[in-house]
Amino acid sequence: MPNTQSQTDMAEDLRIIFGLMEDRTELKEAALADLLRRHGGTIKGMVWKKFANALQKEEVHDVLLRTATKAWRYAASFDDEKASLQTWLVAIAIREAKDVIREKTWEFNSVEDDDVIEPYFFDGPESEADDEKQESKLILDFRTVIESLPELQRAIIDADLACGETADAERLAEIHATTKNSIYVSRAKAKKRIEVEMTRLGHFPPTGSER
């Protein structure tokens, strides 16, 4: 039998949702406290795992509070037939984490190498004939190359991918106890290494070929 959410847990989650939709403030606040008690740890853990190289601990806590606020405001939109409460909350938290990164970043599009990493290296299949196996190999090779990078370079690329933008150099410098210039140089080196290795693995044509 598949491992599904227990009836007790589902009932408790629905009770929380209904509580968030109550008119009386004290009932809403009690439901919100229950939501944080039941799911707060999971939300923070998932956000920290995904955005550890782009967010600081206090910002992860901020994401949790913003997620709870959104759940309060939009409780009526929750549909337990589409997802569990925890899944719904984590999806909200991921969006909120990306918003926090963007709001606290003033450098987006302000430096020369501000192209987004993922679209730059993932040009997409050339035709409908490209199958899932080929796509999976591309992604697997991409992650393997990233994992082979020096620690700081890997952290920078992971942060860029996590936020879908060029992560703020000043924030990364603070997180990794280095300088903004070191972040710029490390990012450039990482992107060059990725391009070279992905070309070597056959995912891009060699530059400058005279065919």
C-alpha positions as a printed NumPy array, in Angstrom:
array([[  0.   ,   0.   ,   0.   ],
       [  1.433,   3.426,  -0.917],
       [  2.576,   5.694,   1.896],
       [ -0.007,   8.49 ,   1.879],
       [ -0.873,  11.217,   4.314],
       [ -2.88 ,   9.762,   7.183],
       [ -6.519,  10.655,   7.643],
       [ -5.647,  12.196,  10.998],
       [ -3.03 ,  14.474,   9.444],
       [ -5.379,  15.475,   6.64 ],
       [ -8.103,  16.31 ,   9.124],
       [ -5.67 ,  18.392,  11.192],
       [ -4.496,  20.295,   8.109],
       [ -8.07 ,  21.017,   7.051],
       [ -8.844,  22.214,  10.556],
       [ -5.946,  24.664,  10.236],
       [ -7.154,  25.898,   6.852],
       [-10.69 ,  26.385,   8.124],
       [ -9.277,  28.21 ,  11.141],
       [ -7.387,  30.607,   8.873],
       [-10.678,  31.425,   7.146],
       [-12.509,  32.246,  10.38 ],
       [-13.75 ,  35.787,  10.934],
       [-12.498,  36.018,  14.508],
       [ -8.886,  37.124,  14.75 ],
       [ -8.094,  34.914,  17.752],
       [ -9.184,  31.813,  15.836],
       [ -7.064,  32.792,  12.858],
       [ -4.064,  33.385,  15.093],
       [ -4.511,  30.02 ,  16.775],
       [ -4.698,  28.305,  13.382],
       [ -1.593,  30.149,  12.228],
       [  0.294,  29.025,  15.334],
       [ -0.739,  25.426,  14.611],
       [  0.408,  25.775,  11.011],
       [  3.843,  26.972,  12.103],
       [  4.081,  24.239,  14.734],
       [  3.181,  21.466,  12.301],
       [  4.919,  22.628,   9.135],
       [  7.357,  25.405,  10.05 ],
       [ 10.339,  23.091,  10.455],
       [  9.761,  21.393,   7.114],
       [  9.343,  24.718,   5.315],
       [ 12.551,  26.157,   6.764],
       [ 14.433,  22.948,   6.029],
       [ 13.331,  22.856,   2.394],
       [ 14.122,  26.551,   1.856],
       [ 17.519,  26.228,   3.513],
       [ 18.367,  23.143,   1.447],
       [ 17.468,  24.85 ,  -1.842],
       [ 18.74 ,  28.367,  -1.137],
       [ 21.606,  27.856,   1.327],
       [ 24.023,  29.618,  -1.01 ],
       [ 21.716,  32.579,  -1.603],
       [ 19.95 ,  33.216,   1.731],
       [ 21.142,  33.761,   5.262],
       [ 19.503,  32.085,   8.257],
       [ 17.513,  35.139,   9.321],
       [ 16.232,  35.476,   5.762],
       [ 15.053,  31.866,   5.792],
       [ 13.055,  32.743,   8.911],
       [ 11.668,  35.759,   7.039],
       [ 10.58 ,  33.42 ,   4.23 ],
       [  8.759,  31.252,   6.779],
       [  6.848,  34.253,   8.143],
       [  5.987,  35.462,   4.653],
       [  4.766,  31.992,   3.735],
       [  2.551,  31.881,   6.808],
       [  1.164,  35.315,   5.951],
       [  0.34 ,  34.217,   2.406],
       [ -1.354,  31.087,   3.767],
       [ -3.429,  33.314,   6.069],
       [ -4.457,  35.582,   3.184],
       [ -5.121,  32.883,   0.603],
       [ -6.345,  29.983,   2.703],
       [ -9.557,  29.832,   0.685],
       [ -7.576,  28.948,  -2.451],
       [ -6.151,  25.767,  -0.909],
       [ -7.464,  22.619,  -2.6  ],
       [ -6.725,  19.416,  -0.705],
       [ -7.587,  17.375,  -3.803],
       [ -4.636,  18.871,  -5.681],
       [ -1.948,  18.847,  -3.   ],
       [ -1.327,  18.36 ,   0.682],
       [ -1.086,  21.431,   2.886],
       [  2.636,  20.855,   3.313],
       [  3.22 ,  20.677,  -0.439],
       [  1.165,  23.844,  -0.929],
       [  3.141,  25.665,   1.756],
       [  6.516,  24.588,   0.374],
       [  5.513,  25.826,  -3.092],
       [  4.585,  29.195,  -1.577],
       [  7.854,  29.269,   0.378],
       [  9.981,  28.684,  -2.715],
       [  8.298,  31.604,  -4.479],
       [  8.721,  33.779,  -1.399],
       [ 12.406,  32.839,  -1.131],
       [ 12.994,  33.951,  -4.718],
       [ 11.171,  37.2  ,  -3.973],
       [ 13.34 ,  37.827,  -0.899],
       [ 16.477,  37.309,  -2.98 ],
       [ 15.266,  39.705,  -5.671],
       [ 14.125,  42.343,  -3.179],
       [ 17.447,  42.35 ,  -1.338],
       [ 19.519,  42.344,  -4.504],
       [ 20.337,  45.723,  -5.995],
       [ 22.91 ,  44.502,  -8.514],
       [ 20.762,  42.489, -10.909],
       [ 21.703,  43.397, -14.482],
       [ 24.371,  45.829, -13.263],
       [ 27.53 ,  43.916, -14.222],
       [ 28.751,  42.592, -17.541],
       [ 28.413,  38.881, -16.784],
       [ 24.818,  39.157, -15.625],
       [ 23.38 ,  36.584, -18.039],
       [ 21.224,  33.966, -16.381],
       [ 23.198,  30.755, -16.017],
       [ 20.565,  28.123, -16.727],
       [ 19.187,  29.441, -20.052],
       [ 22.76 ,  30.178, -21.136],
       [ 23.749,  26.538, -20.93 ],
       [ 20.384,  24.911, -21.665],
       [ 19.426,  25.859, -25.205],
       [ 16.713,  23.212, -25.361],
       [ 16.238,  20.319, -27.811],
       [ 16.811,  21.067, -31.483],
       [ 13.866,  18.981, -32.603],
       [ 10.957,  16.932, -31.36 ],
       [ 13.1  ,  13.832, -31.98 ],
       [ 15.3  ,  14.581, -28.959],
       [ 14.204,  12.076, -26.359],
       [ 14.155,  12.064, -22.572],
       [ 17.371,  10.052, -22.395],
       [ 19.315,  12.765, -24.213],
       [ 17.819,  15.491, -22.051],
       [ 18.567,  13.547, -18.905],
       [ 22.201,  13.119, -19.959],
       [ 22.506,  16.857, -20.552],
       [ 21.165,  17.647, -17.088],
       [ 23.228,  14.905, -15.457],
       [ 26.417,  16.099, -17.146],
       [ 25.627,  19.704, -16.212],
       [ 25.21 ,  18.81 , -12.544],
       [ 28.345,  16.641, -12.636],
       [ 30.387,  19.527, -14.011],
       [ 29.016,  21.867, -11.362],
       [ 29.862,  19.375,  -8.614],
       [ 33.451,  19.253,  -9.904],
       [ 33.938,  23.001,  -9.474],
       [ 35.928,  24.413,  -6.541],
       [ 33.732,  25.059,  -3.508],
       [ 33.259,  28.816,  -3.933],
       [ 32.624,  28.563,  -7.673],
       [ 30.069,  25.808,  -7.113],
       [ 28.325,  27.834,  -4.416],
       [ 28.055,  30.856,  -6.712],
       [ 26.617,  28.864,  -9.606],
       [ 24.172,  27.09 ,  -7.271],
       [ 23.056,  30.48 ,  -5.938],
       [ 22.554,  31.819,  -9.468],
       [ 20.509,  28.782, -10.44 ],
       [ 18.477,  28.872,  -7.238],
       [ 17.29 ,  32.454,  -7.691],
       [ 17.024,  32.334, -11.481],
       [ 19.151,  35.454, -11.741],
       [ 22.743,  36.501, -11.199],
       [ 22.9  ,  36.351,  -7.407],
       [ 24.042,  39.537,  -5.677],
       [ 27.837,  39.595,  -5.319],
       [ 27.782,  41.637,  -2.115],
       [ 25.445,  39.176,  -0.412],
       [ 27.471,  36.191,  -1.622],
       [ 30.672,  37.828,  -0.437],
       [ 29.162,  38.258,   3.015],
       [ 27.864,  34.692,   3.154],
       [ 31.184,  33.189,   2.053],
       [ 33.464,  35.617,   3.91 ],
       [ 35.217,  36.943,   0.81 ],
       [ 35.169,  40.018,  -1.431],
       [ 32.823,  41.097,  -4.219],
       [ 35.728,  41.007,  -6.667],
       [ 36.434,  37.411,  -5.684],
       [ 32.783,  36.571,  -6.406],
       [ 32.99 ,  38.187,  -9.867],
       [ 36.239,  36.419, -10.734],
       [ 35.058,  33.065,  -9.388],
       [ 31.803,  33.294, -11.323],
       [ 33.621,  34.058, -14.565],
       [ 36.002,  31.145, -14.026],
       [ 33.12 ,  28.804, -13.184],
       [ 31.153,  29.733, -16.292],
       [ 34.218,  29.269, -18.495],
       [ 34.921,  25.881, -16.903],
       [ 31.307,  24.789, -17.421],
       [ 31.367,  25.857, -21.06 ],
       [ 34.638,  24.035, -21.71 ],
       [ 33.55 ,  20.84 , -19.956],
       [ 30.088,  20.758, -21.526],
       [ 31.691,  21.251, -24.954],
       [ 34.136,  18.434, -24.211],
       [ 31.179,  16.207, -23.312],
       [ 29.62 ,  16.947, -26.703],
       [ 26.775,  19.259, -25.704],
       [ 28.059,  22.32 , -27.616],
       [ 29.984,  22.643, -30.868],
       [ 33.604,  23.737, -30.371],
       [ 33.941,  27.487, -30.824],
       [ 35.869,  28.743, -33.811],
       [ 35.451,  25.58 , -35.907],
       [ 35.758,  26.1  , -39.645],
       [ 33.252,  23.593, -40.986]])
